[in-house]
Amino acid sequence: MEDHIRQYKIIVEKHPDGYIAYPLGIKGAVVGEGDTYEEALSDVKSAIRFHIDTLGADVFEVDPPIFEAFVAEAGV
């Protein structure tokens, strides 16, 4: 069986004590962290692989698929 790479939209947040990263469109809590952007991204990719290996393809939220993600700031 051939493995294929699936693309995910991942949010990476910078906090005073490091970075937090999490994917969009996956059921459940999947989070990565690190001292740098790259470390957080690598950690969340590993967490996504583990999550899928553990729970199977049912973790994908495909209705509706996310085509783009935007970050906006607004005063309310």
Number of C-alpha atoms within 10 A of each C-alpha: 3 4 5 6 6 5 6 15 14 16 16 19 13 15 9 6 9 14 19 22 23 24 20 15 17 19 14 11 10 18 20 20 21 18 14 14 17 14 17 23 23 16 18 24 20 14 18 21 12 13 18 14 10 10 11 11 11 10 15 14 14 11 7 7 10 12 7 6 10 5 5 5 5 4 3 3
